[in-house]
Amino acid sequence: MDWISNTFDSLQLALYEAVVQPIVFGLGLGNLLEDAFDATGWLLLGLLQVAFILGGIRVLERRWPVEPVTDHAGVRTDVLYTLIHRLGLVRLVMFFTIQPLWDLTAAQLRLAGLPTWQLDGIWPGVTDIAWVSLLLYLVVFDFAGYWLHRWQHSLNWWWALHSLHHSQRQMTMWSDNRNHLLDDVILGTAFALLARFIGVEPGQFVAITVITQLHESLQHANVRLSFGAVGERLLVSPRFHRLHHSIGIGHETNGRGTLGGHNFGILLTLWDQLFRTASFANRFDPTGVRDQLPEEGGRDYGRGFWRQQWLGLVRLVRH
């Protein structure tokens, strides 16, 4: 573990000195050098994630694909979404726009006497062990993620944004980040406030983010893979999550236009089982949104990045 940590620190420093620091100075933002160094860590983690997606998950897609990929333009758009998110561009925008609001909110809460609850201190000697506290935080964040995901499907105004994520008719390992940017801001704000409230250390928050993102990339992969009868009762598999994306049934329940669906878990299938939203059907359905079908109106969700973002805002305003 020390070798991994030291190697990462060395790579982060090298990337910072060779690339990031000159850019920061060139932009006249020398007062942000410390923040730029932290951002370099996120950039490096993003590069490593992309390398893992290309070198690992792509092998599975080629070996056991669910369907042949024909919509190459749509996949290229998903690649763009992945690069924007994983390489820190969304995080950079949020730093200059949302971060000041987060800091102001946290300061006001402290002035109001609302203490930060240190979740890893609930069982001294046990939960303060690094890997134990990491698992504890993962469970808490996964529980919150499950309910936020359900609300994305049950609140019509939020579904107007989130439906963009479901509009990909050919899901691949790049499809996880196909989201409306406003949707990302809402989720990012919720998780950041949760992290502040329960006292997540920055290093733990980074680990939670990376673990979750890589697992979600695998879930969305075009791969005919399940984790078995036992494994899927623990972790979300590509098959389990593809059922969530099933066109017409993945996000809708009894009757057209009734939002709901099943398989909302992010990492664990526990919450779906506990709250009766789990489906373990042994099939790999086509993906998409019901109203994309010609017989249901053939709604256009856009082909390119900017068109998709604009149409998401149009749907939101209409709701």
N, C-alpha and C positions, 0 to 999 in steps of 0.2 A: 504493500500500500504506500509506503514511503517512497519507493522508486517511482510509482505511478504519479504520485503527487509532485515529486521533484521534477520529473520529466515534463509534466504539464506546465508547471511554473516556469521552467526554462523555455518551453515553446511559446508560452504567453509573452514572456519578456522579449524574446527574439522577434516575434511578430509585432509587438508594440514598438520596439525601437526601430525596426526596419520599415514598417508601413504606417502604423497608426499615428505615432508621435509626429512624424514630419507633416502628415495631413492636418493634424490639429494645429500645429504651429503655423502652417500655411494659411489656415482659415482664421488665424488671429484669435484662437480660443485657448490660449495657454492657461487660463484660469480653470479649465476643465480637464487638466492632465490626469488627475486622480480618477475622475469618472471615466475618462477615455481608457485608462488601464483596465478598469473593471469591465468596460464594454469589450475590450480585446479578449477577455476570458470568454464572454458569451460568443464572440465571433469564432474563436478557436473551437469551442464546443459545437457550434453549428457546422463548421467544416468537418469535424470528426463525425458528426451525425450523418452528414451527406455522404461521407466516405463509407460509413457502415451501411447506409441504404443501398449504395451502388455495389458494394462488395459483398453484402450479405443477403439482404432481402431480395435483391434482383435475381440472385441465383435461384431462390425459391420460386419466384414468378416464372422463370424460364423452365424450371423443372416440372412444376405442377400448376400450370395456369388454369383458371376457371374458364376463361374465354379468350379467343384471339383478340388482340388490340387492333382496332381499325381506326379509331378516332385519335389519330396522332396529334392533331392540332389541339384537341382538348387536353391531352396528356401534357403537351408542352406548356399550356397555360397553368396546369397544376404544378409543374416543375417551377415555374415562375413564383407561384404562391409559396412553395416550399423554401426557395432561396430567400424570398423577402422575409419570411418568418424566422427560419433557422439561422440566417446570417445576421440577424439583429436589427434589420431596418425598421420593423414595426416597433421593436423595443426602443430604438433611437428616437422615433417620432414621439412615443409615449413619454420618454424622458423629458423632452422639451415642452410637452403639452399637459400630460396627466400627472407626471411626477410632482410638480409644484403643488397641485391640488391634493395629492396624497399626503405630502409633508405638512401642508396646512391643516388638513383634517386630523392627522395624528397629533399635531401640536395642540389643537383645540380639545381633543379628547383627553390629552394629558392634563391640560389646564382645568378641564371639567372634573378631574379626579378619577377618570376611568383607567384603572391599571391594566398593564399588559399581562396576560395570563401565560406563564411559562409552562406549556404542556409537558415538556420533557422533565419537569420537576415534580410531577405528581407521585413518583415512586423513587425517591432518592436511592442511588446505588444501582438502580436497574434502568430506568428510563433516561438517565443521563449518560448511558453508554451510547456511543455514536450510532452504531448500526440499529440498536433498539429504538432510539428516538427517531431515526430515519424511517423505520417501518411504521412507527406510530403516526408520524406526520403523513406518510403515504396513505394510510387508512383514512385519516381525517380528511385529507384533500380529496380522496376518491369518493368518500361519502358526499362531500359538498359538490363534487363534479357530477355525481349521479343526479342530484336534485336540480342543479343548474341545467343539466342536459334535458331533464324532463320538462322543466319550465320552457326551454327553447322550443319544445314541441307542443306544449299545452297552452301557451300564451300566443294568440294570433299575431300580435305585433312583432313578437320575437321570432316566431316561425317565418315571418316575412323576410327576415334577415337570414336565419339559419337554413332556410330551404335552399339557398345557394349551395351549401355544403352537400346537400342531397341530390342536387341536380346533375351530378356527374353520372352519365349513363355507363361509363366504363371506369370502374374504380381500379386504381393502382396504388402502389406504394407512395405515390406523390400526392394522393388525394386528401390526406389528413388536413392540410393547411388551406384547402379551398374554402375559405370563409369570407364573409363580409368583414371589412376592417372595423366597422362599428360594432359588430358582434364580438370581435376580438378585444376591442377596448372594454366592452362591458364585462366580459369574462376575466380579462386581465386585471381590471379594477377589483372585482369580487375576490379573486385569489390573493391579490396583493394585500387587501384589507384583512383577509383571513390570516395571512402569514404574519402580519403585524400584531393581530389580536392574540394569537396563540404563541407568539414569540419564536417563530422559526428563524434560525440563524441563516445569514446569506448563503453560506456554503451548502447548508441543507436544502435551501430553496432551489439552488442551482441543480442539485442532485435530483430532487423531486421532479423538476421540469424536464431534465434530460431523460430520466427513466420513463416518464409518462409519454413524452413525445416519440421516443423510439418505439415504445410498445404500440402507440397509436399508428405509426407508420406501418408496422407489421399487420395490425388489424385491417387496414384498408388495402392491403396488398391483393393483387390479382393472383391469389394462390389458393388451391384446393387443399386447405389445411384445417384440421380441428385438433384440439388437445386431448381428445378422448373423453370417455364418460366421466372419468374422475377429474382430469385436468380442467375441463370446461366448467366444472362446478367451483373452480377456484379462480381461473384467469380468463379474461376475454380473449377469444381466438379469432382468426380471420373469418371462420364460418359463423361464429356467434354474432360478430359485428356486421357481417354482410346481411344477415337476416334483418338487422336494424335498418339497413339501406334498401331493403326489398321494395321494388316499385309498387306503390298502392297499398302495401300492408306494413312497411317498415315504420311509418310514422303516423298512420291513420288507424283508427279502430272501427267501431261499429257504425258504418255508414260514411258516405263521402263528406269530406269537409270537417269531420270530427277528428281533431288532433289528439294524439296519444301515442300509441305504438308500443314497442317492446325493445328490450336489450339496450338499455341506456348506460350500462356500466362503462367506466373508462378503463380501469385496470382489473377490478374484481367483479365477478358475476354475483357475488354475495348479495348485493343490494337489490338486483333484479329478482333474485330468488326470494329475498325477505319481503319485498313489497309487491310480489306477484306480477312482475312485468317481464319475466324470463321466458324465452322460447328456445328450446334446444332441438328444433326440427332439423332433420338430417338432409339439408338441401342447400343449394347455392343458386339463389334467385337472381334474375336481372335486377339492376339497381336504377334508381331515379325517383322522380316525384310523379304522382298520379296525373296531375294536370299537364304534364309534358306529353302524354299520349294524345294522338290525333283525335280519338273519340272523346277525349275529356277536355278538348279545347286547344291542345298543342301550345301551351304557354312557352314563351321564349325566355330563357334565363341568361341569354347572352353567350357569345363565344369567346371573346377576349376579356382580359382582366378589367379594363375600365368599363366596358359595356356591362359586365356582370355586377360591378360595384354600383353603377348608375341604376340598373334595373332593381337592385335590392333596395335602394332608397325610394324608388317609385312604389314598390310594394309596401314599404313601411308607411309612407305618407297615405296611401289608400286605406290602410288599416287604422 
